[in-house]
Amino acid sequence: MIAFPCAKINLGLNIVGVRDDGYHNLETVFYPIPIQDALEIRTMSEDFPSEVPCDIKVTGATVEGDEADNLVVRAYHLIAADYDIPRVHAHLYKHIPSQAGLGGGSSDGAFMIRLLDERYRLNLGNSEMERYAARLGADCPFFISAEPSYADGIGTHLMPADTPQGNLVGYWVAVVKPPVAISTKAAYAQIVPKQPAECCRDIVREPIATWRGRLVNDFEEPAFAQHPELAAIKERLYNAGALYASMTGSGSAFYGIFGQEPRLDGQFPGCFLETVRL
């Protein structure tokens, strides 16, 4: 059985407070985009001499870290702790760039929960799957339904999000990921939480042409101070005709929203670049 974990972009991202547990409260709109990994699972034969109940093969783009700590494997162990499911082989093909703010790893983990639920008829339901996903990471629950969502708290409290005319269908999104790694922990340490002048949920209900200068990602300022080349990427997206451009998550990927298919060949050398229609 195969699924295609999708990426997400953040339409605004504001850090509004620090919690007693050390986590940060935020406000953002998660929006799914059709840049995808591929995840396949197969039931492992009882005779197969695997030392682990979920073995994983990762191909495609380079992924850093221990495979045993992969969110796909962690998702398997969460479900297997509560349900009698067989051992599985997992094959993850990575296309979504890592360390980008696109949620690729979180999506992989959430889609593993979805695959296990469907394949082994666990009948968990979205709410229960979201509770499991929250144990993997703050943005993982979003990927259970992967519908445009306003999120607050640490990102696990989700509500439907309104966008112009209900969605962004028909617009083009260009994603640019430079070869820059940004530590999420370090990025949070450089932000002074504050309540934004306008909530991102309200801004995205208005026409996209009004977003520039109002819909803000708080991680941009410290990222630009440390990596000035990132500001140039955002500016090039606007120069290419983007109606709105922003960093997504804590970076280092940027996206531009266009009314028609943009022509960006050669403008972002050395970067991951993909353009998709919503």
N, C-alpha and C positions, 0 to 999 in steps of 0.2 A: 504494500500500500504506500502511496506516495502523496506528499503534500508540498506546497510551495510557500514557505514562510516569506512574508512581505516585509519591506522596509517601512519606516514612518518618517515623517518630518514633523517638527514642532512649529506650529503657527503661534509665535510668541512663546516666551518662557521667562517667567518672573519668579525670583526667589523671594518669598515674602516673610519668612521667619525661620528660626531655629527651634527645634523641638527639644524636650528634655532628654530624649534618647540619643541626641546628637545628629539625627537626621534633619533635613531641611524641608519646610513646607514650600510648595510651589504652586503656580498656576500656569497651565499650558493647554493648548489644543493639540492633541495627537491626530495626525492625518495619515492614513495608509497610502502608500504609493506602490505601483507595480514594478518595483525592482525586487527580485526574488532570489532566494536560495532554493534548493531542492532537498527534501528529506524523505528518505524511503526506509521503511522498517519491514523486516521479514521475521517470522517466527523461527527461532533457532531449533534445529533438530535436537532431540534428547541425547543423541549420540555424538553431537559436536563437542570436541574437547576444549571448550572455552573456560578460562579461569574466572571470567566475569559474566554476570547475567545479561549485561548489555554491552556488546562490543561495538565500537564505532569506527568507521572509516571516513576520513575527511579528505575531500579533494577540492579542486578549484583554487580559489584565492588562498593565500597563506593565512593561517590562523595561529596566533600565538597562544601559548599556555598548554597545560597538561590536558590531554584528551580525557583523562578520568574526571577532570573538573569541568568538562564541557557541559553546558546547560542542558543539552539533549540527554546526556547520561544522568545528570542530576534529576531531571524531570522523570526519567524512568524509575529511579530509586524512590522518589516521592510517591509515585503511584503504586509501585510494587510493595511498599511498606504497608499499604492499606488494602490492596486487592491482589488476588491470586492470579497473576498474569505470567505467561511463560517468558523464558529468556528470548532475547531478540538480537538480531543483527541490525545495525543502523548505518545507513550511508548518507552522509551530509555533504552536499555539493555547495560550496561557498561562492556566492557571487556578490552579495552585499558587502561592501568594504567594512573592515573592522576598525574600531577606534575612530568612528566617524560621527557618532550621534544619530545614526540611522536605525538603531535598535536591532541590528541583525542577530546578535547572540540571544537577546531576549525573545525575539520572534521564533528562533529555532526551538528554544525551550518550551514556549507556549504551544507551538504547533506539534511538538512531541506529545504533550498532554492530549491535544485534540486527536492525534493519530491513535494513541493507545485507547482512548475512550471509544473511538469509532471501530477500530479493528477488533477489540475484545469486548465490545458491547457492554461497557461499564455503566452507561446511562447516567453520566455524572451531571449533565446540565451545565450551562454556561456559568452560573453563579458559583458552583462548586469548583469548576475548572479554574475560575479566576482566583479562588482562594488558594488553590495549589500553586498557581502561577505566581501569586504575590510572595510566596516563600522562595521563589527563584530570584526575584528582582522587582524593583518598584514599577518599571514600565512593562513588565511581562503580562499582567492581566489585560492590558489593552489589546494584545494580540490574540486573545481568545476569540473575540468577535471581530477585531480589526475593522471597526467602524469609526468614523470621525467622532472624537470624544473630547469633551472638556474634562481636565483632570486637576484635582487639587489635593491637599494633604501632601503625602510623599509621592503622589502620582498614581496611587492605587484606587482612589475614589473617582469613579468615572460617571459622566453624565453625557447624554447626547449633545453634540455641538452643531449649532447652526452656522452655515456659511452662506455666501451670496447665492440667492435662489436655491438654498438648501444644500448645495454642494459645489465642488469645483469641476464637475464633469465638463469635458471639452477643452479645458485649459491644458497647457503643456508645462511640465516641470523638468528643468535641467538640474542635475545633481553634479557637483564638482567636489571631489575629495583630493586635496593635495597630500603629498607625502609628509605630513606633519602629525605627530602624536601629541595629544593633549591629555594630561592626567585629570580625570574627573575629580578626584579628591583634591588635587592642587587647585583646580578651577574653583571649586566651592570655597576653598580657604581664602580666595581673593575677593569674594563677593560680600558686600554689606547688605543683608536682607532689608527690603523696604517694600511697602505697598505701592504698586504702580498707579500712575495717574488714571489709567483706564484699564479695565479688565480685558484680557485678550479675548475672552468669550464674547464680549460686546463688540469689540473691534471687528472680529471676523464675520459678524453679521452684516457688515457694511461692504460696499463695493471695494474690490481689491485695490483699485487705484487710490483709495484713501488710506491704505495701510502704512505706506512709507513714512517713517518718522514717528509713528504711533505704536506699531506692533513691534515690540522690542524683545530681543533675547539677551538677558542679563550677562550671559557668558561671553558675549562678543567683546565687551570693553577690555577685560583682562586678557583675552586671547589676542586681541589686536596689539596690546601693549607688549606682549611677549613675542608675537609673530606678526610683524607689520605686513608681511606678504599676504596674510589672510584678508586684510582690509581691501587689498587690491583685487582679490578675487570677487568680492562682493561688488566693488565698483564696476568691474568688467561685466558682470551680469546685468547691472543697470544700463551700462553703455550699449549692451547688446539688445536692449529693448524690454528687459524684465519689468513687469508691473510692480513686482515686489521681490526682494531678495533678502536672505537671512542665513545665518548659521543655524544648523539644527542641533538640538541637544547641547552638549558641552563641546561639540565640534569633533573633528575639524572639517566636516563636510558642510558645503553651502548649497542652497537651492535658489533658483529663480523661477518665478511663475510668469508664464508668457501667454498672451492671447492667441498666438499662432506659433507654429514650429520654428524655433530659433536656429540660426546657422552659427554654430560655435566651433567648427573645425579649426584647429590650430591656435585657438585662443587660450587654451589652458594646458600647455605642454607639461608632461610629467605627472598629470593628474588623472585620476579616474573621472571619466565624464560619461554620463548617460542621460538621454532625454526621453521622457515617456509622456504619453497622453493620458490624462485622468478620465 
